Amino acid sequence: GAARWRSPRPALAARRAREAVAVINTATPRLIRAYVDSAFGGSMRDRSPDDYVNLFMTLRESSGGLDWVGVQEDSAARIVVRVTRKLTGETNAFTVNVDAAAPYRITRVDLRPPAAAPPRIANDAELTSTLQQYVTALARAEKSK
């Protein structure tokens, strides 16, 4: 049968989201400035590139980087990806909006907890276990610096 044509934009939104995660994980000021200059559009360009350097460097430091888990939502101008913070294991929704026209610059980036509420810790044993996992992850992150 004939191949079905699909708009390239969802693939480009996904590409932009993968690029942004890679930049966060690498997080060098030079790379972040170059990425902001080449990939950000719309009102994202109203802020100083140094604002994004600070934001991405802080995110990298506090998260230990992001692991791409999977796509939650994908449309012509927006993708929502489930990511996990390497340091804490916390799951977040990473949203990237792109322009509707080439070169499909990023017009919004957002990282939030997913819509569902995080599980509650039921007792002291769970709290102790959760804290132990967190402290172990922090120690591993310090060793890898």
Secondary structure, DSSP 8 states (H G I E B T S, - for coil): -------SHHHHHHHHHHHHHHHHHH--HHHHHHHHHHHB-GGGGGS-HHHHHHHHHHHHHHHS-EEEEEEEEE-SSEEEEEEEETTT--EEEEEEEE-SSTT--EEEEEEE--SS------SHHHHHHHHHHHHHHHHHHHHT-
